[in-house]
Amino acid sequence: MPTLAPSFTRDWLATRREELNGRFRIAKRRSPSLDPQAVLDLCAQLLPALGGTGEEGAADLLSAAYDLILLHAGRGTLTRNGGSNPAVPVLFRETFPSLRPLLLSRPRFLPGALSNAAENLGARGEEFARRIVAVGGRLERGNDLPDAVALVAWRLGEARLRVEALKGAGRLPAAAVLEALQLGDWPPEAASLAVAGLEADGWRRPDDAISESTVESLSKASPRKLEDLRKALSTPPRAGLGEWEPAGRVGDFSGFGGGFDEPPLLLAAPETTRHRFWALAANGAFRIEADIWGWSCRPDPAAAGLGVSEAKPRGIVSSILFGGDDGAPRLDADGTLSFGGESRKVAGAKSATSSIAAADAVAWTIADSHRIRILVPRTPAL
Amino acid sequence: MSQPLPPRDPRQVSSSPTIPKPGAARPREFDVADLFRGPSTVADSSIPMATVPLDDKFRQAYYWIVNHAIITPYYDIEFNEAAPRSFRFGGAGTDVRLPTAASFSSFVLLPLLTFAGRKKALFVGGPGRGKTASSLLMGILAGYSLKDMRRAMQHGQPQMTVSDLLGSPLPKDLIQADDMEKIRIGWRQWIKMRVKIVDEYNRIPTRTQSALLTLMSDGYAEVLGQTVESPESAWFLTANDDAGGGTYQVIEALKDRIDVVIKALNFNPRFLGDLLTRIEDGVKPEALVPDEIKFTEQELNETYAQILKVPVPRGVRRRLEFFAAQFDFCDLAAQEVEYKSKDTIHLAGKTLSATCANDCGRDKVKCLCSQTENGLSVRSLMTLLTFTKTLAWFRGNPEVTPDDVRQIAPFVLHEKLQINPTSPFFDQQSAQIFRVDRIAWLRKAWELSCEEFVRLNLDREDPVAELDEDFDKGLEGVPMAVVEKQVTKIETHLGKIAKNSKLYAHVQADVLKLKYYHQRYSNYRRWLALQG
């Protein structure tokens, strides 16, 4: 039988005995395998670090943590020695105790939100649970934690979060932003530059966009110099076709964790951008978000009505029939990329089964691959 | 990405949209709050939740109540997309239908509609049926705490005074004031609340009932010449006896202010297991209402605005007009067409049943006019219209349908239409049950009315429709020749109706409208003539 040393946590458990027992009974009905002894052990192991000396918010934090223990113990995601989801024990044993000062400001929200975020990130949940500790260490207010969570989750590959995460980055301390972007050794002046660069081009890592020498000079740079750099990084990349490079291969066979049962075809969706595409496969239509950190693929039944964006045949007649250079790049069926009066052959794009162009990107599919290839202009680091 | 809470968890709220519609399959726009949603509850009202349409939020509230709060396994408000499977049971002869569209329990749906439409509902039924609990839930959905709602609930009791109900003068002012106007009143907090509960209203003494009537009908309270205004609110009254009986007789005017009657149905013993769980777990649903289904004042105002915008298409309105016309009419009540109303009979101190015993040349089994002692008041019709709009809105429909009227009318008219038990209609073997089951009777009345409406082909051949359209354009600038034509048209119509039909209830309504148009056009014609 676990025992607790005299503490706020012990008092809290004692005074709420009936209520907590009732909550256990509800959880037990939900998860009949819930083991009372395991819950007692977990409470003894995990709660004292969160109860502290009973500062403001500590009672609510204990309450939220207790519910999480019931939830995860019932699902087997948390056991005395680990659990089926490696992120959950890390959350309880490392993340929550480290972030306790922040959690106390919104104790009814933050623990559950962190737990949900770690689960929603799937295989990256454990890494998330550890990284958020480092980022949280750079925060002063608990209210900033949700923005930090979004930024860390995006950096770990949750591409759907790109726009919101970068918006939230503007509200975070520079050190937290850099830590979240895994650029912890960069000077604080680099934070807004890195964010500006990622906003303009999500296919370019900050360390590809800003050279090492520029990073080193930032701490001594004048405000004007910093502003010039920020403006330059905020400009969408423009380069001759010779500088266009494969930026990513997104999507995959469903058996390998991708979304597609068969090689997909890109759909002619008007909302296509260099970070967002729609594709059709045997198992339906999908919306794909992608950038340098990762990609996500969600079913989008409404897109099933869209036509496939086919690669056009090459030739004068085709140019007349299908239009010429209309300000967007164009990938022909023979793998020729044309844009701004230039053209070049793209390796691997010959016999593309579908292709689509945004203002500064082109994507295509081929018959024997479950992936979508994306080509974007590359510009040298500043 | 987000995972719902496990079933049976009282914190679980149904996912939005609760009624997926064709064409709405596109996933909603990304919301960063999705990252924080999942199996763990995040109980914080400041979470940036995705915006759920208000009708969907109300449906989420409905499903939460039926799944977690009130054990009411009844689907007595039935809707169908296709013909439902039906099973006939022996005995008295009962048909059980399996609805093919989302159907609802009146005991939960009607309080929600009352709450959304700011109406006044009366819960009736035996003790312990969940009347008070259901009312309390509505208050909590309005954002009040359980403690506030309990404190604000008025409990009818024989010693209840006006001061108990409304408030009392401040003792210091009573002693020191040299003028009545200077006496300040300590008003009771509940008067200002958007959800008001009066428990066992039939135990309130008559004098106090009058004070309650002023507050309910006029929206203000008065004590010692001082007044306080009450905001637009939803009212929930409870009574243990649907005849309104109790310690005191409920005054008629107060009864008349009740918009809808909600019957607390008996407990189905097959759900005893759920009850047992409640006891063992010490579950108090009213203390567990999730934040996601609580409404702000702004949301409630927006809800009401949306409800009012739901259109009642002409086809439905005509059916309603036809239905409403049936009840007030009595050909034997007066000589003049204007007074052929049951009010005339009552003003003469007679009853419909006595008058209707005489022959009027109609088939009294078929004519709905024989079935009621009275007609529908303007207030009843306004309430009916609001509730039909609210139901259509709740179901996520763009406009009111005849089914909305069919389902809601019995609850709105339950206390409004008094049955004439001597009507030959109720002597039929299949209709005797309607003397007891008013909900079924009113539903049947609506169906019979619609059947007659269709039989008369009034959807296509409405003698007044064309005149309505012309008149709606206004009289200003209409030339004399057109006015002459309209007057002639009205006279021709009247002649045709008189020749081809008896003065049935709906015919009387048409005739009176034609006479109205005739008067408006002929007055205008006189005015035009004077203008030269």
Contacts between the chains, C-beta under 8 A, distances in Angstrom:
chain1	res1	chain2	res2	distance
A	18	B	282	7.7
A	22	B	281	5.9
A	22	B	282	4.6
A	22	B	283	7.9
A	25	B	280	6.5
A	25	B	281	4.9
A	25	B	282	7.9
A	26	B	9	7.5
A	26	B	10	7.3
A	26	B	281	5.2
A	26	B	283	7.1
A	29	B	8	6.5
A	29	B	277	6.7
A	29	B	281	7.1
A	30	B	6	5.0
A	30	B	8	6.0
A	30	B	9	5.7
A	31	B	6	7.5
A	64	B	43	7.8
A	67	B	40	7.4
A	67	B	41	6.5
A	68	B	40	5.7
A	71	B	39	6.0
A	71	B	40	5.8
A	75	B	39	7.4
A	106	B	44	6.1
A	106	B	46	7.6
A	108	B	42	7.4
A	108	B	43	4.7
A	108	B	44	4.8
A	109	B	36	7.9
A	109	B	42	5.0
A	109	B	43	7.2
A	109	B	44	3.4
A	109	B	46	7.2
A	109	B	47	5.9
A	111	B	40	7.7
A	112	B	36	7.7
A	112	B	40	3.9
A	112	B	41	5.6
A	112	B	42	4.0
A	112	B	43	7.5
A	113	B	35	7.9
A	113	B	36	3.8
A	113	B	40	7.8
A	113	B	42	5.0
A	113	B	47	7.5
A	115	B	38	7.1
A	115	B	40	4.5
A	116	B	2	7.7
A	116	B	35	7.3
A	116	B	36	5.3
A	116	B	37	5.8
A	116	B	38	3.1
A	116	B	39	7.0
A	116	B	40	5.2
A	116	B	42	6.9
A	117	B	35	5.1
A	117	B	36	5.9
A	117	B	38	7.8
A	119	B	3	7.3
A	119	B	38	5.3
A	119	B	39	7.0
A	120	B	1	5.3
A	120	B	2	7.3
A	120	B	3	8.0
A	120	B	34	7.6
A	120	B	35	5.9
A	120	B	37	7.9
A	120	B	38	5.9
A	146	B	32	7.9
A	146	B	36	6.8
A	149	B	35	6.7
A	149	B	36	7.5
A	150	B	32	5.4
A	150	B	35	6.2
A	153	B	35	5.9
A	158	B	35	7.4
A	160	B	30	5.4
A	161	B	30	8.0
A	161	B	32	6.3
A	161	B	35	6.7
A	164	B	30	7.3
A	164	B	32	4.0
A	165	B	32	7.6
A	168	B	32	7.5
A	287	B	27	7.2
A	298	B	27	6.4
A	299	B	27	7.8
A	300	B	26	6.6
A	300	B	27	5.9
A	301	B	25	4.2
A	301	B	26	7.5
A	302	B	23	8.0
A	302	B	25	4.8
A	302	B	26	3.5
A	302	B	27	7.8
A	303	B	26	7.6
